[in-house]
Every structure is written in structure tokens, then in C-alpha cells.
């Protein structure tokens, strides 16, 4: 929008027009052509040049009448105007560019750190298979082994979100990463089942980095770009795929014990890189005296419960399947670990890196529309994936006819790839809900929602193992996920329909 500064002097009317940046134009018109209202407004003001220059920066659309200069008015005003405008523009632009540079540096460093954290968080999804064989674990025990890091990574999210609001994301993120280095390294020397469970609890703290990085990154960007920024940061979920690429190679080189040793070094290096690339802004610290219990009282808000359930599907399902799919390919299709991990990465990789795309979609179309379509895609996909390999015989007129129904590895992986894309988009859209509705308390709310998603990722692998032990059907894991998506669809339909009706009634009353 153009800003005009008009000045009446003698028989000339000078209009100085700016576009709010460096663009300018000085127009001299006959006084008779000036709008009468503008001329009347001009007569109300008479400021000295010093105050006028200050007013040029601080005021918009203010019309001033200056004392008569010796030279023509437009020649007198133009140099002063241009000097103040250009110097102010350069100063503001420099500050804006500096802040944008910091914002992108914070985003890059945080995304790298979160990717490493998520890679290590998913470690037992690959190294757990040789550990299972060595310790002779059943399916439920294997599920507990893989899920143990997810438990602490989920429970710590709410306190971490609160500490991020109070102390800033940079110091919290850095200390969290350093704290996990030693437990990661000690896994290489564990020998008993309980050793792995206890160390897994400490390693799982790395998973809480999400509730630190989400508000930390979001506050560096404007609201209309927060969805994309959080989506880019959330692409660190692709660490689940990185683990499937790296861990099998290390295991083939020197056994599974090499994996935690290398991962400990990666975590230490990532922490140092993050500290160099990140920055702090005191304005991002939220002054709050609320206790942990007060933060949990946010669960009285039905919206928080709803977002928790959505996230337990899209994130909890993503974590659960990322931990379970390598083993699924090994047992269901007979692949070795390297090929099974590669195929499982076809789910984990899009489920992580396309989260930024989900953030962009949520910014453009809204969180509700995007999440609704994500749930429908998952509903159809899980229905197809849940059907077990089946042989049945039909008596026909020509005798008995035997049929076999199953998903080939190519078809199965293709459907799983689509699910990965849908979950990536859904993870971003759910947090767009949070940033829209709770912008002033995003750290604590994202911690609660992240807790729900993480607990879903903890419970699902255990349930996957339990139902396999109970039924002997490998695809029963997808039957469970199919049921959770049904709950989400029904809840979304009736809840948003009710809110829409209440909004319409309120509009009619007014």
C-alpha cells in the first residue's frame, strides 16, 4: 500500500509517495489540483524540520506543512526525505536480514540435531533383531525392548516443553543431547535383557528433543510460516530411515555392538554442531509460574484430547511401524536384515522428509482439511495391509479349487510408502492445529500432544508383539492401526460438525 506525504506551499502542492521500502517519487502539482480535504488537513500541522524527519520514520500517512524555504519546496524536501528514507530502510533491512539468517541457521542446526536424535531413538528397531536371537526373546519381549526408549522419550516431553518456554530451546536441546552420549555408548557392553531395558530408558531421552525443537524453531518465524518451519524441523523423523541405512552396514562390518559406539560419537558431534549453528533470543522466553500439574490441567480442554488422539495415530503409528517393519519383512517375507531394512526405509523415509510438505499444505489449506484426508488415506491402506496371507479351497463343479490371496513384497511396500507419505503430512497438520489454537503456550501444549504420540509409539510395538503371540498372524499389527484410525475419523466427524453448528448458531444470534 502506498503512503503519501503531502505539503502545501504557495501555489504548488508537493506529494511525496513511498511504497514502504526504497521506492519513492516526488510529485509537484498545482495547488488547485490538490484535494480540498488534504489541503485542509495540511493546515492543521506545522512541525520544524527535525520533528518532521522523526515523524517520517514513525508516522504513516501524516500530512505536514513546513515553513517556506528559500528554494522551491520539492528541491528543499527531496534530499532530506531521500536521506532519511534510504538510511532507515538500510538499517531496518540489515536487522531483518540478520534475524532471517539466524532463523534459518537455527532451523538447519535444529533439524540436523533432531535427525541424529531420532536415528538413535529408533536404534533397537534394527539391532534388536540379533539381540532377540541371542537372548531368545518372544515377540512381546522384543516389542518391549524396541519400545523402551520411546517410553522415556514420551514422558519427558512435557517437562522439556515447559523448560523450553522458561529457559530457551538452545540450552535445553544442547544439554539433552550431551546427557544421552554415555548411555548410548554403554549399550555395546550390555549382556542381560534388563541391561538393555534400563539403558534404553536413558537413550530414550533423545526422543524428547522434538518438544524442545518445535517451539524453539517456531518462534523464530512468523505465524504464516510456522507450519512450514515446523514441518522442515519435523523432517528429522527421517532419522528412522537413516538408522535403517546405517545400522545394517555397521552390523555387517563388525557386529551389532559397533552401532551404539558409532551413534554415541554422532550424538556428541551433533550437539557441538547444533551449539555453533543455533542462537538465543530473550524475547522467546515465556515467563510462566505454572507448575507441571497446572500444565497437565490443559487436558481439561477437549481440543487437547482430540489432538492427542490424532497424533497418537500419525506419530505413534509411524514410530511403532518404524520399529516393527524390519522384523516384519524378515518373518513374513524371509528377507535378511539388510534387505528388510532397505524395504522398511521406504516407509520411514517419506514419513520423515515429507513432513515439511505437510506443513506447507497445512498453511495453505488449513489443518482440518489436511488431517481429514490423511485419516481417510490411512483407513483404506490399513484395511488392505491387514488382510493376512490366505489359502482357501472352494468346491466347484469340476472339483476342488484352491486359491491363494496375499500381498507381494512390491505391492505391500508400495502401500506402505503411501502410508508413510500420509503420516508425514498428518504429523505436520496436527501441530498446525496446536500452533493455531495455542500460540502463546505452544511449548507446553506441544509437549502434551507429543507425549500422547510418543506413548502411542511405546504401546503399539508391545501390542504388535502380544497379538502376534496370541493369534500367530503377522498382519494383526495393521488390524490394530485400522481400528485406531476408525476412532479418529468418527471423532473428527462428530466433533467438528458440532463445533460448526455452534458457530453457525452464534452467528445467527448476532
N, C-alpha and C positions, 0 to 999 in steps of 0.2 A: 504494500500500500504506500502511496506517495505522501510525503509530508511537505507542506508548503509553508514558507515563512514570507509574509507579505509586509511591505513597508511603503507608506505614503510620504512623498516628498515633492513639494512644488506641484508641477503639472505632470509628474511621472509617477507610476506605480510599479515598484520593483517586486518581483516574486522569485524567491529562491526555492527551488524544488529539489528534494533529496529522496532517494529510494531506500534509505535506512542503511546503505553500505557506502561505497566510494563514489557511486554515481551522483552527479549533481548537474544543475542547469540554472543559469541566472537569466531571467527574462525581464525586460523593461517594457512596460506597457504605458500608453497614455492614461492619465488619471481617470479620464472619462469612461474608459472601458473597465475600470476596476469595479467589482461588485460592491454595491452600496453597503451591504451588511459588513463586508470585510473592511471597508473604509471606516465605518462606524466603530468596529472593534479595534482598529488601529489607534483611534483617538483616545482609547482608554488607557494606553500604556505609554510610558516614556522612561526607558531604562538607559543608564550610562553604558558605554561600550563594554566595560569589564563585566557587568552583570549580564549584558546580552550574550557575551561569549559563554558564560556559565550556563545561561538559560538555553543556549543552542544545544548543549550536551544533555541537560537534564529534562528539558521540556519538549513536548511534541505538539505540533500544530499551534504554537503560541505566536500571535501577531504583535509585532512591536513597532513603535515609532521612535526613530532615532533623531538626535539633534542634527540640524542641517550641516553637512560637511562643505568644505570649500569646493571640492571637485564633484562631478556627477555622482549620485548616490550609488549606482551599480559599480562604479570603479572603486569607490571607497569600501564597499561591503565585500566584494568578491575575494580579495586577498585574505582578509581576516576570516571570512567564512571558510574558505578552502583550507587554510592552515589548521583551523580548529577541527574541521570535519575529518581531514586526512589523518592528522595526528591522533585524534580519538579513535578513528577506525583502525589504525595500525596497532594501537595499544590494546584495544578490545580483541582484535583478530589474533594478536600474539597470545593473549591469555586463553582464547578459545582453542587455538591450535595446540597450545601446551597441554591443556586439560584433555583434549581429544587424544593426543599422543599418549598421555598417561592412561587414559581409559582403555585404549587398545593394547597397551603394554600389560596392564593388569589382566585384561581378558585373555591374552595369549599365555601369560605365565600361569594364570589360574587354570586354564584348560589343560595345559601340559601337566601340571601337578595333579589335577583330578584324574587325568588319564592313567598316570602311573599308580595313583591310589586305587583306582578301580581295577586295574590289571592285577594288583596284588590281592585285592579283596576277593577276586574270583579264582585265586590260585588253586584251591582244593578241587575245583571242578576238573582239573587235569591230573595233578599229582595225586589226587585222592584215589584214582583207579589202581595204580601199583600199591599204594598203601592199603587199600581194601583187600587186594590179593595177598599181601604179606600178613596182614592181621586177621584174615579170614572173616571179614565183616559181612553181615547180611545187608539187604537193601535199605532197611530202616536205619541201621547204624551208619551206612555210607551217607544216607541223606542227612543225618545229624552232623557227621563230620564236615560235609561241604557247607552246611548251613550255619555252623557255629560262628564264623566271622561275621555273618550277616546279622546275627543277634545283637552283638555289641555295637556294630555299625549303625544299627537302627535305634537302640536305646540311647545312645549318646547324642543323637541328632538334636533333640530338644535343648539340652544344656548348651550344646555348641552353638545353636542358633541364637540363644539368649546372650551367650558370651560374645558372639559376633556383633550383636546390637550394642553391647556395652563397651567393648574394648577394641572393636575394629577387626575386620576379617584377616588382615595381613598377619598379625602376630599370632592369632588363634590358629590359622592354617599352618603356619610355619612350625609352631610348637607341636601340633598334632602329628605332622609328618615325622619330625625328629623322634617323637616318643615311640613310634612303631618300628624303628630300624632294628633294634636289638631283638625283639620278639620274632621278627621275620627271620633273622639270621639263625636263631636257636631252633627253628623248626627242622633244620637239617640234621640236628642231633637228637631229635625225639625218637623214642623207641616203643613206647606204650600208647595205647589208644587214648588214655586220659591226658597224656602229654600233648597230643595234637589238639584235643578239645580245649585245654587251658590256654595254650599258645594261640589257638585260633581266636579266642576271645580278645586277646590283646591285638592281634593283627587286624581284627575286625574294626578297630577304631579308625582305620584308614577310610572305611566306608562312610564315616560321619563327615568327611570333607565336603560332601555335597551340600549339607545345610550351612556350611561356612561359606563356600564359594558362591552359592546362589544369591544371597542378599549382598555379599561383598561386590560381586560383579554388577548386579542390577543397579546399585546406587551410583555407579559411575556413568549411567546412561539415562537419557530422557525416557519418559514413560512410553512413548510411541515406538521406542527401540529396545525396550527392556525384554520383550518376548524373544526377539532375535538374539540379543546378547545372552540371555539365559539359555537359549537353545544351543548357541555355539559352545558355551561352557558345558552344558549337559552332554555335548557330543563326546565328552570324556568317558561316557559309558562305553564307548568303543574299546576301552581298555579290556573289556571281556573278550573281544576278538583278538586283541594284541596278545593276551595270555594264551590263547589257542594257537597263535602263530609261534610264539617264543618258547613256551614251556616244552612242547614236544621235541623241539630241536635240542634244547638243553638236556632233556632226558635221554635222547638218543646219543648225545655226546659223552655224558658222564653219570647218567642215572638221575633219579628224581631229586636227590639231595643237593644237586648243583643249583636247582631252581631257586630255593629260598636264599641261598648265598648271593646269587646274582641280583635277585629282587631287592635284597637289603641295600646293596650298592646303588641300585637305581633309585630307591626311595631317598637316600641321602643326597644324591646328586640333584634329584628333582627339587628337594627342599631348598637347596642353595640357589638353584636357578630361579625358583619362584621368588625368593627374597630379593634377588637382584632386579627382576622384572616388575615386581609389584610396587605399590605405593600406598600411602595412608592419607586420608582426608578427614580432619577432625569433625567436619560437618556431617559425616556419615555415621557418627556415633550417636546412638539413640539413648537419651537419658531416661532410664526406667527403673523404678524401685519395685517392680513386680517380682514376686518370688516364683520359684519353679511351680509351686502349687497353683498360683494365680495364673500362670501361663497355661497350665493344663485345664483351667476352667474355661478356656476358649472352646473346649469340646462341648460346652452347652449350646454353642451356635450350631444349628443343623447344617449350615453350609460347610463347616469344617468337617463334620462327619461324612458328608457327601463327597467332598474332595478326597478324603482319606480312602474311601471305598474305591473311587475311580483310580487313585494312584496305586492302591494295592493290586489292582488288576494289571495296569500297564507297566508299572515298575516292578512290583512284586513278581508278576508273571515273567517279566524279562529276566530278572535275576534268577528265579527258580529254573527257568528253561536253560539259561546260560550255564548254570551249574550241572544240569541234568543231561543235556543233549549229547555230550561226548560219550558218556556211558550208554545212552540210548542207541546211538549208532553202532557201538561195539556189540551190544547184546542183541539188538533187533536185526541188524543187517550184517554183522560179522566183520566189520572193518577193524583194522588195527588203530592204535591211538592216534597216530599221525594223520591218517586219512579221516578218521572220525572227527578230530579237532578241526581239520580244514573244512569239512562239511558243516560242522556246528557253527563255525565262524560266519557262514552265510546268513545265519540268523543274528548273531551278535553284532556283526559289523554294521549293517544298516540300522539295527536297533540303537546304535550309538551315534554314528556320524550324522544321521539324518534328523537328529533332534533339532538342529538349527533350522532345518526346513520346516519342522513343525512349529517352531517359534514364529517364523515368518508367516505361515498360514494362519496362526492364531492372531497375530497382529492385524492381518488383512481381513479375515472373515469372522473373527470372534471365537472365543474359547468354546462356547456351547456347540456351535455347528461342527467344529472340527472334532471335538470329543465324541459327539453323537455318531459321526460317520466312522470314527475309529472303532467304536464298540461294535458296530454292525459288521465291519470287515473281520474283526476277531471272532465274532459269533459264528460266521459262516466258515471261517478257516478252521476253528477248533472242532466244529461239527465233522468236517471231513477228516481231520487228523485223528480224531478219537475212535474212528472205526478200526477195529483190530484186524489183523490178518485172519481171513476166514476161509475154511474149506467146507463146502456143504454138498450134499448129494440129493438130486431130485429124481424121482421115478417118472420116466417118460414112457410114451407108447413103444419106444424102441428099446427100453431097458433103463438101467440106472445111469444118470449123467452127473458127473462130479464137476463142481465149479470152484474156482479159487479167486477170492477178492482180496486185494492188497494194494497199498501204495508203493510204487517203486521208489528207490532212493532219489531218483531225479524229480519225480512228482512231489514226494514228501519234502525235499529240500526247497523246491520252488514255492510250495505253500508256506513253508516256514520262513522263507525270505520275505514273503508278503506280510506275514505276521510281524516280522522284525521292523519293517517299514511302518506299519500301523502303530506299533508300540512306541517307536521313536517319536512319531507325531503326537501320540497321546500323552507321553510324558511331558512334552513342552506345553501342550494345550491345558493340562491340569494346572501347571504352575502359572499359566497366564490367568486362570481363574484367581489364583492366590494373589498375584501382583495387582490385579484389578480391584479386588474387594478388600485387600488388607495391605495397602501400600505403606501405611505408617507403622505396621508391625510385621513386615514381611519375614524377618528373620525367625521370630518365634513361631509364626504360623507355618512357614515352610518346614520348620523343624518337626512340628506335629504331623504334618502331611507326609513328610519324608519318613518319619517314624512308622506310620501306617504302611507305607510302601515297603520299607525295609523289613518289617515284621511279616509282611506277605511273602517276601523273598526268603525269610527264615523258615516259615511254617511250610511253604509249598514243597521244598525238597524232602522234608521229613514225611509229609503226606504222600508224595510220589512214591517213596520207598515203601511206606506202610501199605498202600493199596496194591502195589506190585506183589509184596509178600502175601497179601490177603487173597488177591484174585489171580495172580500169575499172568496178568495181561499188561504188557508194556505200555500200550496206548492209554491206559487208565489215567495217566497224568493229564492228558488232554481232555478227558471227560470232566475232571475237576475244574479245569480252566473254563470249559464251556459253561459250567454251572455258575461260576463267578461272574462271567460276562452277562449271563441272563439277569442276574441280580442288578447289575449296573444299568442295563437297558430299561428294566422295569422302573427302577428308582428314578432315573433321569426323566423318563416319560411323565410319570405322575407328579414329580416334584416341580419340574419346570412348567408343566401345564397348570398346576395350582398357582405358582407364582405369577404366571401370565394372566390368569383370571383375576387375581387380587390386584395386579397393576391396572388392568382394564377397569375394574370397579372403582378404584381410586380416581382414575381419570374421569370417569363419568360423574362422580360426586363433585368434582371441581368444575 
